[in-house]
Amino acid sequence: SGRGPDDEPDSPTRRLRHAFLHHLFYTQGKFPALATKTDYYLALAHTVRDRLLQRWISTANEYTKNGSRTVAYLSAEFLMGPHLGNNLINLGLFDDARKSMSELGLNLDDLLYEEEEPGLGNGGLGRLAACFIDSLATLEIPAVGYGIRYEFGIFHQTLVDGWQVEKTDKWLRYGNPWELARPEWSVTVKLGGHTERMQDNSGQLHVRWVPNRTVLGVPYDTPILGYRNNTANTLRLWKAEAPEAFDFAVFNRGDYQGAVNQKVVSENLSKVLYPNDEHVEGKELRLAQQYFFVSCSLQDMLRIMKTQHVPLHEFHEKFAVQLNDTHPAIGVAELMRLLTDEHQMHWNQAWDITRKTFGYTNHTLLPEALERWPLELFKRVLPRHLEIIYEINARFLDEVRQRYFGDEARVTRMSLIEETGERYVRMAHLACVGSHAINGVAELHSELLKQDVLKDFHEMWPAKFGNKTNGVTPRRWIALANPRLTRLISGAIGEGWIKRLEELRQLEPFALDPNFRAGWREIKRANKRDLSDVIRKRCGVAVDPSSMFDVQVKRIHEYKRQHLSALHIIGLYHRLKTNPNLEMTPRTFIFGGKAAPGYWMAKLIIRLITSIGEVVNRDPAVRDKLRVVFLPNFSVTNGQRIYPAADLSEQISTAGKEASGTGNMKFAMNGALTIGTMDGANIEIREQVGAENFFLFGLTAHEVATVRGNGYRPQDYLDGNAELREVISLIRHGYFSRGDGELFRPLVDSLVNHDPYCLFADYQSYADAHERVGTAYRDSEDWTRMSILNSARSGLFSSDRTIAEYCRDIWNVQPVQVPILS
Ligand code: 26W
């Protein structure tokens, strides 16, 4: 064979190949004839891991040596997605890995596909945390992501007879090559019990928390690489275990069953991710989970301070701690407890440090998603923290009374304790009072926070409030997910955009270049062919890659209005049936997303979509114009195949309900046009890409409030809209349920009688916008031009920009360069 450069003894390809075979033998204990795909995946994963360990150690060394100021990002969820491909991209080894695998007769894509993604999050909030730690590493910011190592992540969704059925997510089944356990840094966490008070010799009062149980938190670390730099930060996830001391005590009493049971109870704390999104369930275990990981993380920070000889009163100088929603808000009370009870600091000093330490990000305006814990439950799990919260509250309300003399209504509204009816601890209020910075995740959302949910807090502390519009990482969502587009873009403007996404602007002139447009279109077509293959395999439906791919993927929720799209599809179907010669742009509607297992209406919406698909896809009169598919188990992995193949991005939430959205950004970057409402970050996307390149419809947030305030009557809209009446009547009469008029009754009744998310009010406007979409799509040159402009103008939505703003405005932290490896 000819000796090219890749055959040189120390070419990267060759070294990868050797390391890979080494791991296949010594780590997996296999030779090729017996190896499974999983063995091959694991051998490659270990090969890559070896290459990042050097960076990981250098980074830790550099941070320790400098005693660097560090961001601690506290989040109950990190929806990371598969690591292997991403690490290859960041290390600059992707092409070498592909080559070395193919030399062994293996296909890199097949191996990448073997990785079970760590689905340790529900949706937007968890995926945002993952994009943020990616950007922190790329921007070389010292940072740790702290969370929970759930044994079972978000459930696996299957469809049975068109219904969602949940399966447990056994992501650790074959082991996890990306993590290292650090048992030497385990910490103990107390739970339950009661408190006692006593005075020491000097008359000083001490509080002792006597728990009724303790659990051990064991940290598991995953390296998070920056893009083409030497930084490898850490994602530190806590696993709950039974403390050994406890085992001994029970064994000595001869209670074997009791000891085993205690082990089971302890490990329950990190057993499973709660699959609820935007809806709180007041479960004791959930509060214990939150406290568990927050206490572990704060204790870990204190340990780090100690090893670096940082005095306790400099806590806020060493760490900037960000609360990803209120799930970790108990941290405010826990840091107070650690500083005062366990380190004898005076209250005022501890409180000053605590407030300077925390920042709080709110991710939702939905009232049912705001966390409040029944007082009795809270006291059972965290008796000492309840006392601390009472003390914080007493001092805080004194301040409110002083500022707003005589305004007791305001005091009641702002209290950390809700006392009208059943009593609750309000976690958002605790987060606000205990933080120096509060932010929303898109401009509109941050405004609504100030005017509505947190109005009183904004009036009291306007300077604490700010906006940090969300972003997503272009490494995973373009470079990894869309290699074809990446090559085309880099060929035109170089590779700088992967780190500085604003450089995509340089693509604007190419929107007018017919050659570039043809290349752009061909890539979209190829991505659509790939997705069509997936759809054929998973759904058994053949879709046409030349039809418009109209995509809505996100959690299923009434406020996100997947059913608005469903109603409109039925409207189109009805038009085609009554007028078979109707000119219509052929469309493939693709849905994906999980419903919370206990959210009955969301599950019924899935059933409605699959039912429409069953009827439409097999009706010869329309099947050339309309296809409807529901892709099961929407996940990061599946998202990576879906966003690059979309022509149209559906972002159709009721205005004022979607805090930001981040899928909207992934679509736009990959060249999809958006049909959307004036909600969340849609507004900023439209502003960036230009109103003429965005399909806007629907009421504004202000109009929604007005319409509802004036006594919204959905029936009026039904009376005024013949097509909508036909749509509702088809569903009612069982057209999509084999004559069963009962199946969708709850959904239809809810719409006709209440329609809490104003689908009927927006129906006509949505249908009109779709008409404009259909017309625009038929002019494929112009559509391509708009598609290119959407990508070219999406630079603002890189999470690098978002993180740079957090660093500057909230965390006050600087980059630390890790020197070239020795
Ligand atoms: C306790 C139940 C629960 C669980 C998760 C309540 C609320 C949540 C999250 C805050 C829900 C969530 O993921 N919100 C989404 O956050 C994204 C990132 O900021 C935004 O882009 C989405 O608009 C918002 O819905």
Residues whose N, C-alpha, C, O or C-beta is under 5 A from the ligand:
A	BS01	26W	G123 G124 L125 L128 N276 D277 E278 H279 V280 D325 H363 T364 A369 V441 E658 A659 S660 G661 T662
